Amino acid sequence: MKNFYLLAIKNVTRNLRRSLLTILVTTIGITFLFNIRGFLNGLQKEIKESNTKAEIGDIQVTMKGFRNALPSKSYDYLFQSTEEIRRIILDTPHVTGVTERLFFGGIINHQKSQTTTPFMAIGIDPQGENRVCPRLRDMVKKGNGHFLDSSLEKNLVLDSIDTKDIADAPMDMPVSLAKPLPKNAAKNLKAKVSEFHQVMLGTTMREGFTSMVDNKPEMAAIGDELILMTSDPNGAQHSLQAELTAIIDFPNPTASKTMIYLNLSAAQKLLGSEGKINEIVISLDDTKNRQEVAAILNEKLAAYNLVAEPWDEINKFFANIMSLQNIVFSVVMSVIMIFVIFAIIVTGFMTVSERTREIGTMMAIGYKRKHIIRLFLMESTFLGLAGGITGVLLGSIIVGVMGLNGVPFLIPGTIDKVIIHPFNTIFFIMQTVLFGMLAGVIGSLYPARLASKLSPQDALTHI
């Protein structure tokens, strides 16, 4: 068998130009595949992280039916946040963090420009959001304000502690001036009061809040006063005075027009829904575990009428895009494999034609047909393996350079380009080398069979 391998290698190097041409064709095909897969890997990683690290998280827990409800019906799917529910989630394997959110809609007024527009608000816990969806903070670019800070939130608080200003305060109940007071408790206090809440909104909404100053258009600026008006779950109207704290560079144009963020505590206060939320967002140690964790949580949380859904079931648009990309890649891979196989078949036919008398001599001295087939398969396998390894090495260099520098790309449905960092997995590298070997084997089957069918007499008399 060892001599057989040596003979196969010798035959490959006998016509070096033809062998190099075959290896070159295989190398080009493998390099092309390697680069496409590397770019797709980088693109799909960016799609996943733009969903899981900026908006959706790896898994979301909501009341059953919330996902299909109209925005105006979000109050019907509020549930009480309890330590018991949080403990069930955090004790589940692979869970690394949780945060809570509250959704509501209404209209927002920019005081300076006196412009009013509808909004969809998300009340978030800034600390929890930074742990679970850290990319949201990155959407606030330098010079566009600061991310929400719970420590800066201020409810109704007395600015003065001069007791002469408390003329009509009831004397039979203690009044603490060092902590926030509800409005109904402070209505008889004449001391000056203050309230401070923060709001982040998108660049498009900011541009809409434009006023004319000295005959020049001036967009909303950090520190501008905003008034949020909405109704609570009972239908009562409420308003909240807030300050524009940050401009979010949303990649999605629809979100940039309507979405705003504020502190969860402020949202609950505005709606009179203290302790209530619409969803719990979960981060995992690896998003690949999302189906397993969701199944465990659905079993544990069924008693609370809650359901856990992975990010790709919530945002099926991007999940479908990635599935379509993988299908297209499989088609391209098949076409390239056919091309490489065809090149090896042509090389095999030329080899059989040139070595007909040699094949007859081998059969005359005792080599069987299976030996002839094996020899041709080995030769083509060596050619395919050489092309596969060369293609992987060349492709790794190209993908490595692109991965290091990044490639600007516009994801469908967004307005801003992102930087894609292509990469390939060890599994795909091994798969690609096997692809080259398989192409060599398949491409040599017919020429090898043709060579083995030659009779020694006809082969020896071939001119």
MARGULO-679988 format. One record per residue (C-alpha): residue in one letter; y, x, z negated. Coordinates in Angstrom, 3 decimals. Example, Ala and Ser with C-alpha at 12.3 -4.5 7.8 and 13.67 -1.06 7.14 Angstrom:
# MARGULO-679988
minu:A&y:-4.500&x:12.300&z:-7.800 $
minu:S&y:-1.060&x:13.670&z:-7.140 $
//
This chain:
# MARGULO-679988
minu:M&y:0.000&x:0.000&z:0.000 $
minu:K&y:2.355&x:2.890&z:-0.783 $
minu:N&y:1.874&x:4.260&z:2.721 $
minu:F&y:2.626&x:0.825&z:4.061 $
minu:Y&y:6.018&x:0.791&z:2.300 $
minu:L&y:6.797&x:4.281&z:3.601 $
minu:L&y:5.841&x:3.210&z:7.123 $
minu:A&y:8.109&x:0.151&z:6.873 $
minu:I&y:11.067&x:2.280&z:5.715 $
minu:K&y:10.390&x:4.793&z:8.524 $
minu:N&y:10.378&x:1.992&z:11.104 $
minu:V&y:13.684&x:0.655&z:9.752 $
minu:T&y:15.358&x:4.050&z:10.116 $
minu:R&y:13.770&x:4.735&z:13.514 $
minu:N&y:16.387&x:2.714&z:15.410 $
minu:L&y:19.250&x:3.284&z:13.010 $
minu:R&y:21.948&x:1.666&z:15.148 $
minu:R&y:20.096&x:-1.637&z:15.425 $
minu:S&y:19.193&x:-1.619&z:11.745 $
minu:L&y:22.805&x:-0.946&z:10.741 $
minu:L&y:23.971&x:-3.765&z:13.002 $
minu:T&y:21.542&x:-6.173&z:11.311 $
minu:I&y:22.627&x:-4.958&z:7.860 $
minu:L&y:26.287&x:-5.396&z:8.897 $
minu:V&y:25.728&x:-9.011&z:9.963 $
minu:T&y:23.984&x:-9.743&z:6.641 $
minu:T&y:26.725&x:-7.924&z:4.703 $
minu:I&y:29.499&x:-9.965&z:6.352 $
minu:G&y:27.700&x:-13.227&z:5.598 $
minu:I&y:26.978&x:-12.275&z:1.967 $
minu:T&y:30.542&x:-11.004&z:1.394 $
minu:F&y:31.968&x:-14.226&z:2.797 $
minu:L&y:29.751&x:-16.312&z:0.515 $
minu:F&y:30.537&x:-14.106&z:-2.466 $
minu:N&y:34.293&x:-14.508&z:-1.997 $
minu:I&y:34.137&x:-18.281&z:-1.483 $
minu:R&y:32.000&x:-18.781&z:-4.588 $
minu:G&y:34.222&x:-16.464&z:-6.624 $
minu:F&y:37.347&x:-18.386&z:-5.615 $
minu:L&y:35.661&x:-21.726&z:-6.334 $
minu:N&y:34.580&x:-20.473&z:-9.765 $
minu:G&y:38.163&x:-19.495&z:-10.570 $
minu:L&y:39.532&x:-22.772&z:-9.212 $
minu:Q&y:37.021&x:-24.918&z:-11.091 $
minu:K&y:37.637&x:-22.990&z:-14.307 $
minu:E&y:41.353&x:-23.672&z:-13.918 $
minu:I&y:40.693&x:-27.379&z:-13.257 $
minu:K&y:38.504&x:-27.614&z:-16.359 $
minu:E&y:40.965&x:-25.778&z:-18.587 $
minu:S&y:43.974&x:-27.706&z:-17.268 $
minu:N&y:42.139&x:-30.827&z:-18.436 $
minu:T&y:40.425&x:-29.631&z:-21.596 $
minu:K&y:43.056&x:-27.180&z:-22.896 $
minu:A&y:46.198&x:-29.112&z:-21.981 $
minu:E&y:45.509&x:-32.855&z:-21.918 $
minu:I&y:42.084&x:-34.333&z:-22.589 $
minu:G&y:40.218&x:-31.883&z:-24.776 $
minu:D&y:36.470&x:-31.413&z:-24.360 $
minu:I&y:35.602&x:-34.830&z:-25.831 $
minu:Q&y:37.629&x:-37.876&z:-26.891 $
minu:V&y:36.647&x:-40.482&z:-29.479 $
minu:T&y:38.164&x:-43.972&z:-29.055 $
minu:M&y:37.324&x:-47.570&z:-29.764 $
minu:K&y:34.983&x:-49.179&z:-27.257 $
minu:G&y:36.962&x:-50.667&z:-24.376 $
minu:F&y:40.098&x:-48.573&z:-24.881 $
minu:R&y:39.559&x:-46.526&z:-21.728 $
minu:N&y:39.665&x:-49.615&z:-19.471 $
minu:A&y:42.466&x:-51.425&z:-21.327 $
minu:L&y:45.977&x:-51.887&z:-19.947 $
minu:P&y:48.696&x:-49.758&z:-21.603 $
minu:S&y:50.232&x:-52.922&z:-23.058 $
minu:K&y:46.938&x:-53.604&z:-24.845 $
minu:S&y:46.687&x:-50.213&z:-26.558 $
minu:Y&y:47.568&x:-51.793&z:-29.938 $
minu:D&y:44.329&x:-53.778&z:-29.759 $
minu:Y&y:42.396&x:-50.526&z:-29.975 $
minu:L&y:44.018&x:-48.923&z:-33.006 $
minu:F&y:41.668&x:-47.729&z:-35.714 $
minu:Q&y:42.189&x:-46.250&z:-39.153 $
minu:S&y:41.907&x:-42.491&z:-39.355 $
minu:T&y:39.668&x:-41.658&z:-42.299 $
minu:E&y:38.391&x:-38.432&z:-43.805 $
minu:E&y:34.858&x:-39.767&z:-43.407 $
minu:I&y:35.184&x:-40.020&z:-39.599 $
minu:R&y:36.775&x:-36.585&z:-39.387 $
minu:R&y:34.012&x:-35.092&z:-41.513 $
minu:I&y:31.293&x:-36.627&z:-39.296 $
minu:I&y:32.916&x:-35.060&z:-36.221 $
minu:L&y:33.621&x:-31.653&z:-37.755 $
minu:D&y:30.074&x:-31.378&z:-39.121 $
minu:T&y:28.621&x:-31.848&z:-35.621 $
minu:P&y:27.321&x:-28.610&z:-34.021 $
minu:H&y:29.626&x:-26.872&z:-31.481 $
minu:V&y:32.762&x:-28.736&z:-32.671 $
minu:T&y:35.603&x:-26.294&z:-33.406 $
minu:G&y:38.576&x:-28.607&z:-33.977 $
minu:V&y:39.955&x:-32.153&z:-33.905 $
minu:T&y:43.369&x:-33.725&z:-33.539 $
minu:E&y:44.634&x:-37.309&z:-33.484 $
minu:R&y:46.872&x:-39.232&z:-31.084 $
minu:L&y:48.675&x:-42.553&z:-30.926 $
minu:F&y:49.787&x:-44.201&z:-27.670 $
minu:F&y:52.544&x:-46.741&z:-27.122 $
minu:G&y:55.093&x:-47.729&z:-24.496 $
minu:G&y:58.672&x:-48.913&z:-24.417 $
minu:I&y:62.057&x:-47.927&z:-23.027 $
minu:I&y:64.065&x:-44.798&z:-23.778 $
minu:N&y:67.829&x:-44.458&z:-23.601 $
minu:H&y:69.709&x:-41.207&z:-23.069 $
minu:Q&y:72.961&x:-41.702&z:-24.965 $
minu:K&y:75.073&x:-39.199&z:-23.046 $
minu:S&y:74.343&x:-40.583&z:-19.575 $
minu:Q&y:73.625&x:-44.118&z:-20.810 $
minu:T&y:70.482&x:-44.132&z:-18.675 $
minu:T&y:67.473&x:-46.212&z:-19.689 $
minu:T&y:63.940&x:-45.920&z:-18.310 $
minu:P&y:60.422&x:-47.016&z:-19.321 $
minu:F&y:58.213&x:-44.455&z:-21.079 $
minu:M&y:54.652&x:-43.889&z:-22.218 $
minu:A&y:54.591&x:-41.981&z:-25.503 $
minu:I&y:51.915&x:-39.936&z:-27.209 $
minu:G&y:52.249&x:-39.304&z:-30.902 $
minu:I&y:50.597&x:-35.990&z:-31.748 $
minu:D&y:50.008&x:-33.710&z:-34.692 $
minu:P&y:51.577&x:-30.419&z:-33.429 $
minu:Q&y:49.316&x:-28.146&z:-35.499 $
minu:G&y:46.141&x:-29.971&z:-34.495 $
minu:E&y:47.243&x:-30.153&z:-30.867 $
minu:N&y:47.779&x:-26.387&z:-30.783 $
minu:R&y:44.210&x:-25.843&z:-31.945 $
minu:V&y:42.547&x:-28.327&z:-29.597 $
minu:C&y:44.846&x:-28.279&z:-26.530 $
minu:P&y:46.772&x:-24.982&z:-26.753 $
minu:R&y:47.980&x:-25.152&z:-23.145 $
minu:L&y:50.295&x:-28.067&z:-23.946 $
minu:R&y:52.562&x:-25.693&z:-25.853 $
minu:D&y:52.587&x:-23.355&z:-22.823 $
minu:M&y:54.094&x:-26.153&z:-20.713 $
minu:V&y:57.330&x:-25.675&z:-22.638 $
minu:K&y:58.770&x:-22.747&z:-20.708 $
minu:K&y:61.144&x:-20.195&z:-22.175 $
minu:G&y:64.672&x:-21.594&z:-22.380 $
minu:N&y:63.470&x:-25.217&z:-22.378 $
minu:G&y:63.566&x:-25.786&z:-26.125 $
minu:H&y:60.753&x:-25.536&z:-28.665 $
minu:F&y:57.483&x:-27.346&z:-29.203 $
minu:L&y:57.292&x:-30.117&z:-31.789 $
minu:D&y:57.456&x:-28.865&z:-35.375 $
minu:S&y:56.281&x:-31.183&z:-38.161 $
minu:S&y:58.244&x:-29.249&z:-40.763 $
minu:L&y:61.515&x:-30.238&z:-39.066 $
minu:E&y:60.808&x:-33.968&z:-39.124 $
minu:K&y:63.117&x:-35.843&z:-41.471 $
minu:N&y:62.965&x:-39.485&z:-42.413 $
minu:L&y:65.823&x:-41.264&z:-44.188 $
minu:V&y:67.146&x:-38.628&z:-46.637 $
minu:L&y:70.276&x:-38.551&z:-48.808 $
minu:D&y:72.651&x:-35.723&z:-47.909 $
minu:S&y:74.595&x:-36.019&z:-51.166 $
minu:I&y:73.350&x:-36.253&z:-54.744 $
minu:D&y:76.700&x:-37.298&z:-56.184 $
minu:T&y:75.808&x:-40.158&z:-58.526 $
minu:K&y:79.214&x:-41.837&z:-58.110 $
minu:D&y:78.156&x:-42.759&z:-54.578 $
minu:I&y:75.212&x:-44.746&z:-55.914 $
minu:A&y:77.227&x:-47.741&z:-56.940 $
minu:D&y:74.838&x:-50.576&z:-56.250 $
minu:A&y:71.467&x:-48.882&z:-56.666 $
minu:P&y:69.095&x:-50.817&z:-58.956 $
minu:M&y:68.984&x:-49.112&z:-62.352 $
minu:D&y:65.536&x:-50.343&z:-63.324 $
minu:M&y:63.742&x:-48.210&z:-60.707 $
minu:P&y:63.986&x:-44.386&z:-60.384 $
minu:V&y:65.599&x:-42.979&z:-57.239 $
minu:S&y:64.505&x:-39.507&z:-56.127 $
minu:L&y:67.083&x:-37.764&z:-53.954 $
minu:A&y:64.833&x:-34.834&z:-53.130 $
minu:K&y:62.396&x:-36.625&z:-50.827 $
minu:P&y:62.547&x:-39.092&z:-47.921 $
minu:L&y:63.415&x:-42.682&z:-48.750 $
minu:P&y:62.410&x:-45.790&z:-46.822 $
minu:K&y:65.349&x:-47.736&z:-45.415 $
minu:N&y:64.774&x:-50.781&z:-47.621 $
minu:A&y:64.916&x:-48.606&z:-50.754 $
minu:A&y:68.126&x:-46.913&z:-49.633 $
minu:K&y:70.034&x:-49.934&z:-48.355 $
minu:N&y:72.276&x:-50.135&z:-51.485 $
minu:L&y:73.000&x:-46.406&z:-51.596 $
minu:K&y:76.444&x:-45.464&z:-50.318 $
minu:A&y:75.669&x:-41.761&z:-49.992 $
minu:K&y:75.602&x:-40.462&z:-46.444 $
minu:V&y:72.053&x:-40.550&z:-45.028 $
minu:S&y:70.453&x:-38.656&z:-42.132 $
minu:E&y:67.333&x:-38.937&z:-40.011 $
minu:F&y:65.848&x:-36.428&z:-37.571 $
minu:H&y:62.992&x:-36.863&z:-35.113 $
minu:Q&y:61.926&x:-34.805&z:-32.121 $
minu:V&y:61.000&x:-35.822&z:-28.565 $
minu:M&y:59.664&x:-33.790&z:-25.657 $
minu:L&y:59.917&x:-35.153&z:-22.121 $
minu:G&y:59.163&x:-34.035&z:-18.547 $
minu:T&y:61.415&x:-32.281&z:-16.057 $
minu:T&y:61.629&x:-35.325&z:-13.767 $
minu:M&y:62.770&x:-37.635&z:-16.577 $
minu:R&y:65.294&x:-34.990&z:-17.623 $
minu:E&y:66.713&x:-34.919&z:-14.088 $
minu:G&y:66.957&x:-38.701&z:-14.206 $
minu:F&y:69.114&x:-38.447&z:-17.323 $
minu:T&y:72.036&x:-36.978&z:-15.362 $
minu:S&y:75.673&x:-37.705&z:-16.124 $
minu:M&y:78.908&x:-36.622&z:-14.432 $
minu:V&y:80.976&x:-34.140&z:-16.425 $
minu:D&y:84.224&x:-32.962&z:-14.795 $
minu:N&y:82.932&x:-34.398&z:-11.506 $
minu:K&y:79.808&x:-32.250&z:-11.753 $
minu:P&y:76.278&x:-33.578&z:-12.354 $
minu:E&y:74.863&x:-32.478&z:-15.686 $
minu:M&y:71.248&x:-33.076&z:-16.646 $
minu:A&y:70.040&x:-33.904&z:-20.138 $
minu:A&y:70.167&x:-30.875&z:-22.422 $
minu:I&y:68.332&x:-29.768&z:-25.529 $
minu:G&y:69.891&x:-31.489&z:-28.533 $
minu:D&y:70.911&x:-34.679&z:-26.696 $
minu:E&y:70.448&x:-37.954&z:-28.556 $
minu:L&y:67.702&x:-40.333&z:-27.415 $
minu:I&y:66.954&x:-43.882&z:-28.548 $
minu:L&y:63.366&x:-45.127&z:-28.315 $
minu:M&y:62.880&x:-48.898&z:-28.275 $
minu:T&y:59.464&x:-50.551&z:-28.542 $
minu:S&y:57.601&x:-53.376&z:-30.229 $
minu:D&y:55.012&x:-53.010&z:-32.969 $
minu:P&y:51.519&x:-54.579&z:-32.939 $
minu:N&y:53.005&x:-57.785&z:-34.393 $
minu:G&y:55.609&x:-58.072&z:-31.624 $
minu:A&y:58.602&x:-57.069&z:-33.764 $
minu:Q&y:61.206&x:-54.889&z:-32.047 $
minu:H&y:61.898&x:-51.410&z:-33.417 $
minu:S&y:64.022&x:-48.423&z:-32.437 $
minu:L&y:64.019&x:-44.761&z:-33.319 $
minu:Q&y:66.819&x:-42.244&z:-32.986 $
minu:A&y:65.581&x:-38.820&z:-31.878 $
minu:E&y:66.772&x:-35.540&z:-30.463 $
minu:L&y:65.644&x:-33.963&z:-27.213 $
minu:T&y:63.705&x:-30.926&z:-28.454 $
minu:A&y:61.877&x:-29.618&z:-25.390 $
minu:I&y:61.413&x:-30.039&z:-21.652 $
minu:I&y:57.744&x:-30.049&z:-20.600 $
minu:D&y:56.835&x:-28.599&z:-17.224 $
minu:F&y:54.151&x:-31.174&z:-16.393 $
minu:P&y:51.979&x:-30.212&z:-13.386 $
minu:N&y:51.481&x:-33.920&z:-12.663 $
minu:P&y:54.566&x:-35.610&z:-11.109 $
minu:T&y:53.653&x:-39.054&z:-12.489 $
minu:A&y:53.451&x:-37.737&z:-16.052 $
minu:S&y:56.747&x:-35.897&z:-15.588 $
minu:K&y:58.495&x:-39.214&z:-14.844 $
minu:T&y:57.182&x:-41.301&z:-17.712 $
minu:M&y:55.422&x:-39.261&z:-20.410 $
minu:I&y:57.057&x:-38.235&z:-23.677 $
minu:Y&y:55.662&x:-36.617&z:-26.843 $
minu:L&y:56.746&x:-37.066&z:-30.439 $
minu:N&y:55.279&x:-36.374&z:-33.858 $
minu:L&y:52.379&x:-38.592&z:-34.867 $
minu:S&y:54.040&x:-39.441&z:-38.175 $
minu:A&y:57.207&x:-40.593&z:-36.374 $
minu:A&y:55.177&x:-42.721&z:-33.956 $
minu:Q&y:53.225&x:-44.345&z:-36.792 $
minu:K&y:56.462&x:-45.004&z:-38.680 $
minu:L&y:58.090&x:-46.542&z:-35.614 $
minu:L&y:55.144&x:-48.885&z:-35.048 $
minu:G&y:54.565&x:-49.638&z:-38.726 $
minu:S&y:50.995&x:-48.378&z:-38.266 $
minu:E&y:50.677&x:-45.657&z:-40.883 $
minu:G&y:47.294&x:-43.936&z:-40.710 $
minu:K&y:46.288&x:-45.635&z:-37.444 $
minu:I&y:45.502&x:-43.869&z:-34.163 $
minu:N&y:44.091&x:-44.554&z:-30.684 $
minu:E&y:41.983&x:-41.467&z:-30.167 $
minu:I&y:40.554&x:-38.315&z:-31.706 $
minu:V&y:40.500&x:-35.292&z:-29.405 $
minu:I&y:37.775&x:-32.688&z:-29.926 $
minu:S&y:37.467&x:-29.049&z:-28.878 $
minu:L&y:34.100&x:-27.287&z:-28.532 $
minu:D&y:32.946&x:-23.682&z:-28.633 $
minu:D&y:31.815&x:-24.162&z:-25.019 $
minu:T&y:32.581&x:-27.151&z:-22.804 $
minu:K&y:29.026&x:-26.893&z:-21.405 $
minu:N&y:27.859&x:-28.515&z:-24.668 $
minu:R&y:29.960&x:-31.644&z:-24.120 $
minu:Q&y:27.093&x:-33.971&z:-23.114 $
minu:E&y:24.939&x:-32.926&z:-26.056 $
minu:V&y:27.773&x:-33.318&z:-28.579 $
minu:A&y:28.898&x:-36.654&z:-27.095 $
minu:A&y:25.358&x:-38.036&z:-27.439 $
minu:I&y:25.196&x:-36.974&z:-31.107 $
minu:L&y:28.621&x:-38.461&z:-31.881 $
minu:N&y:27.854&x:-41.750&z:-30.133 $
minu:E&y:24.852&x:-42.167&z:-32.379 $
minu:K&y:26.756&x:-41.299&z:-35.558 $
minu:L&y:29.937&x:-43.270&z:-34.778 $
minu:A&y:28.317&x:-46.458&z:-33.450 $
minu:A&y:28.737&x:-48.071&z:-36.880 $
minu:Y&y:32.535&x:-47.592&z:-36.595 $
minu:N&y:32.671&x:-49.188&z:-33.093 $
minu:L&y:33.769&x:-45.818&z:-31.715 $
minu:V&y:32.579&x:-44.073&z:-28.560 $
minu:A&y:32.698&x:-40.370&z:-27.579 $
minu:E&y:33.312&x:-39.445&z:-23.931 $
minu:P&y:33.308&x:-35.968&z:-22.304 $
minu:W&y:36.387&x:-34.907&z:-20.331 $
minu:D&y:34.683&x:-35.228&z:-16.924 $
minu:E&y:33.819&x:-38.872&z:-17.594 $
minu:I&y:37.415&x:-39.590&z:-18.587 $
minu:N&y:38.993&x:-37.787&z:-15.630 $
minu:K&y:36.474&x:-38.509&z:-12.881 $
minu:F&y:38.966&x:-37.592&z:-10.144 $
minu:F&y:38.786&x:-33.860&z:-10.833 $
minu:A&y:35.078&x:-34.027&z:-11.675 $
minu:N&y:34.449&x:-35.593&z:-8.250 $
minu:I&y:36.596&x:-32.938&z:-6.576 $
minu:M&y:34.464&x:-30.182&z:-8.111 $
minu:S&y:31.258&x:-31.938&z:-7.050 $
minu:L&y:32.584&x:-32.210&z:-3.494 $
minu:Q&y:33.530&x:-28.517&z:-3.534 $
minu:N&y:29.995&x:-27.570&z:-4.557 $
minu:I&y:28.512&x:-29.729&z:-1.797 $
minu:V&y:30.782&x:-28.149&z:0.813 $
minu:F&y:29.864&x:-24.693&z:-0.466 $
minu:S&y:26.155&x:-25.521&z:-0.150 $
minu:V&y:26.725&x:-26.577&z:3.481 $
minu:V&y:28.649&x:-23.361&z:4.210 $
minu:M&y:25.928&x:-21.311&z:2.520 $
minu:S&y:23.271&x:-23.003&z:4.691 $
minu:V&y:25.238&x:-22.336&z:7.896 $
minu:I&y:25.704&x:-18.659&z:7.007 $
minu:M&y:22.023&x:-18.336&z:6.131 $
minu:I&y:21.068&x:-19.771&z:9.531 $
minu:F&y:23.429&x:-17.294&z:11.188 $
minu:V&y:21.903&x:-14.335&z:9.315 $
minu:I&y:18.349&x:-15.545&z:9.983 $
minu:F&y:19.120&x:-15.870&z:13.690 $
minu:A&y:20.448&x:-12.285&z:13.768 $
minu:I&y:17.250&x:-11.020&z:12.110 $
minu:I&y:15.089&x:-13.038&z:14.537 $
minu:V&y:16.858&x:-11.424&z:17.501 $
minu:T&y:16.338&x:-7.990&z:15.955 $
minu:G&y:12.673&x:-8.818&z:15.361 $
minu:F&y:12.106&x:-9.840&z:18.973 $
minu:M&y:13.669&x:-6.603&z:20.208 $
minu:T&y:11.503&x:-4.599&z:17.810 $
minu:V&y:8.292&x:-6.328&z:18.918 $
minu:S&y:9.204&x:-5.750&z:22.573 $
minu:E&y:9.803&x:-2.044&z:22.014 $
minu:R&y:6.758&x:-1.450&z:19.816 $
minu:T&y:4.102&x:-3.421&z:21.686 $
minu:R&y:1.963&x:-0.354&z:22.513 $
minu:E&y:2.379&x:0.896&z:18.929 $
minu:I&y:1.127&x:-2.439&z:17.618 $
minu:G&y:-1.867&x:-2.235&z:19.963 $
minu:T&y:-2.672&x:1.269&z:18.751 $
minu:M&y:-2.531&x:0.175&z:15.094 $
minu:M&y:-4.866&x:-2.749&z:15.780 $
minu:A&y:-7.212&x:-0.483&z:17.742 $
minu:I&y:-7.646&x:1.907&z:14.797 $
minu:G&y:-8.487&x:-0.877&z:12.375 $
minu:Y&y:-5.280&x:-2.602&z:11.224 $
minu:K&y:-5.733&x:-6.356&z:10.993 $
minu:R&y:-3.317&x:-9.067&z:12.043 $
minu:K&y:-2.288&x:-9.684&z:8.422 $
minu:H&y:-1.294&x:-6.024&z:8.155 $
minu:I&y:0.959&x:-6.333&z:11.214 $
minu:I&y:2.603&x:-9.438&z:9.755 $
minu:R&y:3.049&x:-7.725&z:6.385 $
minu:L&y:4.622&x:-4.662&z:8.006 $
minu:F&y:7.208&x:-6.694&z:9.913 $
minu:L&y:7.987&x:-8.791&z:6.825 $
minu:M&y:8.568&x:-5.626&z:4.785 $
minu:E&y:10.898&x:-4.165&z:7.388 $
minu:S&y:13.009&x:-7.317&z:7.580 $
minu:T&y:12.992&x:-7.660&z:3.798 $
minu:F&y:14.394&x:-4.140&z:3.486 $
minu:L&y:17.114&x:-4.995&z:6.012 $
minu:G&y:17.996&x:-8.244&z:4.201 $
minu:L&y:17.948&x:-6.518&z:0.800 $
minu:A&y:20.209&x:-3.729&z:2.054 $
minu:G&y:22.621&x:-6.268&z:3.534 $
minu:G&y:22.551&x:-8.345&z:0.347 $
minu:I&y:23.276&x:-5.402&z:-1.947 $
minu:T&y:26.024&x:-4.093&z:0.326 $
minu:G&y:27.569&x:-7.569&z:0.580 $
minu:V&y:27.492&x:-7.987&z:-3.208 $
minu:L&y:29.134&x:-4.599&z:-3.762 $
minu:L&y:31.849&x:-5.249&z:-1.172 $
minu:G&y:32.349&x:-8.829&z:-2.393 $
minu:S&y:32.549&x:-7.663&z:-6.018 $
minu:I&y:35.363&x:-5.283&z:-5.124 $
minu:I&y:37.332&x:-8.008&z:-3.304 $
minu:V&y:36.716&x:-10.658&z:-5.987 $
minu:G&y:37.515&x:-8.126&z:-8.715 $
minu:V&y:40.886&x:-7.289&z:-7.148 $
minu:M&y:41.729&x:-10.983&z:-6.687 $
minu:G&y:40.588&x:-11.765&z:-10.220 $
minu:L&y:42.758&x:-9.002&z:-11.636 $
minu:N&y:45.919&x:-9.939&z:-9.729 $
minu:G&y:45.338&x:-13.694&z:-9.453 $
minu:V&y:45.776&x:-15.974&z:-6.434 $
minu:P&y:48.534&x:-18.662&z:-6.384 $
minu:F&y:47.053&x:-22.063&z:-5.547 $
minu:L&y:48.211&x:-25.690&z:-5.550 $
minu:I&y:45.652&x:-27.997&z:-7.183 $
minu:P&y:45.485&x:-31.449&z:-5.496 $
minu:G&y:47.552&x:-34.044&z:-7.370 $
minu:T&y:49.963&x:-31.501&z:-8.871 $
minu:I&y:53.363&x:-30.110&z:-7.859 $
minu:D&y:53.291&x:-26.594&z:-9.308 $
minu:K&y:51.106&x:-23.721&z:-8.208 $
minu:V&y:48.687&x:-22.194&z:-10.685 $
minu:I&y:47.243&x:-18.690&z:-10.721 $
minu:I&y:43.535&x:-18.649&z:-9.887 $
minu:H&y:41.433&x:-15.731&z:-11.145 $
minu:P&y:38.231&x:-15.603&z:-9.034 $
minu:F&y:35.004&x:-14.408&z:-10.643 $
minu:N&y:31.255&x:-14.564&z:-10.133 $
minu:T&y:28.422&x:-14.958&z:-12.592 $
minu:I&y:25.419&x:-12.664&z:-13.026 $
minu:F&y:23.199&x:-15.551&z:-11.921 $
minu:F&y:25.072&x:-15.933&z:-8.622 $
minu:I&y:24.990&x:-12.157&z:-8.001 $
minu:M&y:21.199&x:-12.200&z:-8.359 $
minu:Q&y:21.017&x:-15.335&z:-6.245 $
minu:T&y:23.046&x:-13.671&z:-3.495 $
minu:V&y:20.776&x:-10.593&z:-3.354 $
minu:L&y:17.750&x:-12.912&z:-3.174 $
minu:F&y:19.561&x:-14.825&z:-0.433 $
minu:G&y:19.647&x:-11.644&z:1.675 $
minu:M&y:15.956&x:-10.928&z:1.045 $
minu:L&y:14.980&x:-14.529&z:1.806 $
minu:A&y:16.963&x:-14.483&z:5.042 $
minu:G&y:15.121&x:-11.302&z:6.045 $
minu:V&y:11.699&x:-12.809&z:5.300 $
minu:I&y:12.394&x:-16.108&z:7.087 $
minu:G&y:14.002&x:-14.369&z:10.048 $
minu:S&y:10.978&x:-12.105&z:10.572 $
minu:L&y:8.262&x:-14.756&z:10.284 $
minu:Y&y:8.187&x:-15.749&z:13.934 $
minu:P&y:8.528&x:-12.212&z:15.418 $
minu:A&y:5.844&x:-10.959&z:12.976 $
minu:R&y:3.501&x:-13.790&z:13.976 $
minu:L&y:4.175&x:-13.067&z:17.629 $
minu:A&y:3.355&x:-9.366&z:17.151 $
minu:S&y:0.134&x:-10.143&z:15.278 $
minu:K&y:-1.141&x:-12.333&z:18.113 $
minu:L&y:-1.084&x:-9.495&z:20.629 $
minu:S&y:-4.541&x:-8.331&z:21.691 $
minu:P&y:-5.170&x:-4.568&z:21.447 $
minu:Q&y:-6.077&x:-4.373&z:25.150 $
minu:D&y:-2.908&x:-6.110&z:26.367 $
minu:A&y:-0.723&x:-4.195&z:23.920 $
minu:L&y:-2.136&x:-0.787&z:24.945 $
minu:T&y:-1.647&x:-1.497&z:28.631 $
minu:H&y:1.923&x:-2.802&z:28.098 $
minu:I&y:4.538&x:-0.821&z:30.014 $
//
